[in-house]
Amino acid sequence: MTLAQLRLFRDIAHSRSVSRGARANEVSQSAASQHVQEIERLLETPLLDRSTRPLALTDAGRLYYDFCRDVLRREQDFQAALNELKGRVEGTVRVAAIYSVGILDMSRLEQGLSRRMPEAELLVEYLRPEKVYEAVQSEQADLGVVSYPAPSKEVAAIPWREEKMMAAMAPTHPLAAKAVLTLQELAGQDFVAFDEDLRVGKEVQRYLRRNKTHVNVVMHFDNIQTMKEAVALGASISILPIRVLGSDIEQGRLKAIPIKGCTLVRPLGIIHLRRKHLNRATQVFLELMREEARAEARS
């Protein structure tokens, strides 16, 4: 068994699909199916339950999946340790982040990484929150950046920063002239909400219900950029993290107004596999993120 074959089965098992595993490894579906059948013949036991959709692992399949992951993780650890032994400090940092972690934030961090490690490379992919966790768990990303980070047996979560939330609206909105808003003034307003399955959306709705404030939800979206565009049309308001509104406020597209007594914040955190060895570049990038958060907390 080669490392490439171990990766192929790992990706088939994780995606629960032969075709998706094949695409991830740039082989044909036929070749992937033949490989699984060959391993099953060698091990003299089925690894996939083909009677279900999506595919499920048999008990033996789960054992082999764990074996593949362990071997591939150890190979990564070996390569990282060997590189450090040789004095090679270059490396690639793979980050999966939710959409609303600003490109400017990542550009600034990339510049800091470049100053400390000129040969390092930063690769960032923007995904929905659940896809960030999947990318980290499947080792397609070294680090993940999510809101309301949730640790687990496999995943460690590091607090990064807390973003204060305010009412956002177009400068032409009737409430835009206010310096501070009360919840009573929000009541009955047309409201652009987060999708209900997102944690931040649940927290905003819980805050409004707890304070007996009913808003008229006219639209809901799964990403802040689309929400900002909807609010900028002028008729609706929303409650968004102030940090993501900076450029829109500077351009005069949106206004952010604090809500009296509001303590809503959106916590951001960094996730990574507990047992994964982070290469030198990723360790430096992680420290840069922590330094930035400490600097912001002091200011």
N, C-alpha and C positions, 0 to 999 in steps of 0.2 A: 504493500500500500504506500503510495506517495503522498506527500503533503497536499498536492493538488487534489487528489482523490478524497482525502480527509476533509478538505474545505468544501468540496462538492457535496458530500453527504451532510456535513454540518448545515450548509445553506438549504439543502432540500428539507432537512428535518425542521429547521427553524421556520422556513416559509410555509411548510406543510404542503409543498407543491414541487413536483419534479420539474415542471416547465420554468417556474421562477428560479429554482436553484440552478437550473441549466443556464438561464440567461445571466445570472449573477457571475457565473464562472466561464461565460463565453464558450459554451459547448452546446451541441444540439440536444434536444429533448431525448432523441433516440439513444445517443451516447450516454446520457445521464441514466436513463432507464436500464441500459445494459450494464452499466457500472454497478448499480444497486443490486441487480440480479446476480452479478458475479460475486459480490460480497456476500450476499445471502447464500449462494452455493458454497463458498469457501467456509462460511460459519455454520452452514447446515441448519439455518433457522431463518424465518422471515423477519425482516426489520421494519417493514411498513405494512400497515393494515390498509389494503387497497379497497376495502368495502365501504369506507367512509369518505365523505367529501366535506371539508378538506381532508387530506391524508392524515392518518394518525400513526404514531410510533407504537410498535409492540413493546413488550417489556425488554426484549433483547435489543430492539431498536433504540430504546432510551439509554441502555448501557453503552451501546456503540456510539451514540450521539455524545454522551458525556466523555467517552474515550477520545473522540475526535477533537472536542473542545479542549480537553486537557493537553493533548499532544500539541495542538496548534498554539495554545497559550504558552506552553513551555518553549516552543520554537521561537516565539516572539521574545520571550524573556532571554533566551540564549543569544539571539541576534542583538538585542539591546545591550546585554552585558558584554558581548564580544566587541561591539562598537565602542563602548566606553573603555574597554581594556586597550583598544587600539588608539585611544585618544581622539576618536571621531565624535565630534559634538553636533554634527549636522543631523537633521531629522525632520520628520513631517509631523505636524500637529493636526489631527483630524477632529473638528468640532462640529457637532450637530446642535443647532440652536432654534428656539422658537422664533417665529417671524418677527416679533416685536423687539428682539434684541438688536439694537441699531447697527446698521452697517458702519456708521461712524465709530461706534464703540469698538467694533472688530478691527477697523482700519487703524485706530489708535493703538490697540493692543498689538497688532501686527508690526507696526513701526517699532514699538518697544522691544518685541521679540527680535526684530532684525538688528537692532542696535546691540543686543546682548549676544545673539547668535546669528551672524550674517548669512550662514548657509542654511538656516532653518526655513521651512516652508509651512504656511498656515493654509489649511483647506477648510472652508466653512460651508455647511449645507443647512438651509433653513427649512424646518419641518413643523408639522403639528406636534403638540406635546407628546402624544402617545408614540409617535414615530421617532421622537428623540430618544425615548427610553428603548425602543426596539433597536435603534442604531447602536446604542451603547451596549446593550445586552448581546447583540449579535457581533460585536466587535468591529462594526463598520465605522465607528467613531471612538476616539480615545476619551473625549470629554463631551458632556451634554450640558446645555444651558436651558433651564426650564423655570417656570414660575411654580411656586408652592412645591419645591422639591420633596419627593417622598423616598426615603431610604427603604431598602429591603434587604433580604438575606444576601442577595447578589450585588446590589448596587449601593454604593456609599453616596451620601448627599452632603455637600458643603455649602453653608449659607454664603451668599455673595453680597447682595445689597437689597435694601428695601426701597421701593418706589412709591412715593406719596401719590394718592389719587385725588383728582379734582373734577369738577364739572367742566366739560368741554362743549363749546358751541361756536357757531359762526359769529363774527363781529356784528352781523346784522340782526342777530336774534334779540328779541325784546329784553331778555335778561342780561345781555352782554355788557351793559353799562354798570352793572353792579360790581362792587368791590368784593363783597362776600355774599354768598347765597345761604338761605335757610332751607331746610327740608320742606317746609310749607310751600316755598316758591317752586320747588321741583315737582310737587304733587300735580298730577294731571298733565304734565308736559309730555309731548311726543318724545320717545326715548329710543335710542339705538343701543341694543344690548349685545353682549357676548352670547355665543351659542350656549345653550343650557348645559351641555355636557362638559364645558370647560370650567375648571375650578374657579378661575377669576370671575366668571359669570355667576356662579353659584354664590360666591362671597358678596358680590354687589347686590344680588337679589335678596340675600339673607339680611344685609345691612338695611335695605329699604323696607323689608317686611318688619324687621325688628323695630324700626322707627315709625311703623304704620304710615309709610309713604307709598302711595300707589302712583306709578307712572304708566303711560300709555305706550307699550312696546310696539313700535311700528316696523322695525327691522331687527334682525340679529345676524351676526357674522362670526366666523371662527378666527378672524385676524384683525389686528388693530388698524392696519393700513386701510382696509376697506371701510372700517367703521369711521375713520377720520374723513374719508371722502364723502361718506353719507352725511356726516354731521356738517361738513363744509357747505352743503347745499343750502343750509340756513334755517330749516324748519324744525330740526330736532336737536336734542342734547344727548350727552352720554356722560359716563363717569369713566375716566381713563387715567393711566399713569402719567403724571406731569412730564416725566423724562422723555417720553416718546413724542411729545407735542412741541419740542423746542423749535425745530425748523419751521413748522407750520405757524407758530406764534410769531416768529421773526418775519415771515413772509406776509403776515396779516391775514392768513387764511382762517385761523382759529383763535379763540380766546380760552384761557383756562382760569377758572374762578374757584377759590377754595369754598368748601361747604362748612358752615359754622359747626364746630364740634365734631367734625368727621375725622376719624382715626384710621380710615381705610388705607392700607398699603398693599402693594403687590410684592411679595418676597421673591427674589430670584436666587437660584442656587445652581451649583455645578455638580453634576453627577458623573461617576465613573465606576467601573467594575472593581469590586473590592480586591480581587485576587490578581488583577491585571498589573503587570509591571509597566509603568509609564516611562517612556523614553526620556532622555535628557531634555529634548526640546519641549515636550509636553509638560514636564516638571517646571521648566522656566516659565512657560506660558501661564501655567496655573498660579505660580507665585506673582506674576505680573497682575493677574486678575485680583488676587488678594491685596496686593499693594494699592491698586487703584481704589478698591472698596474701602481700605483703611484711610486713605487720603480723603475720600469723599466724606467719610464719617467724621473726620476731624474738622472739615471745612464748614 
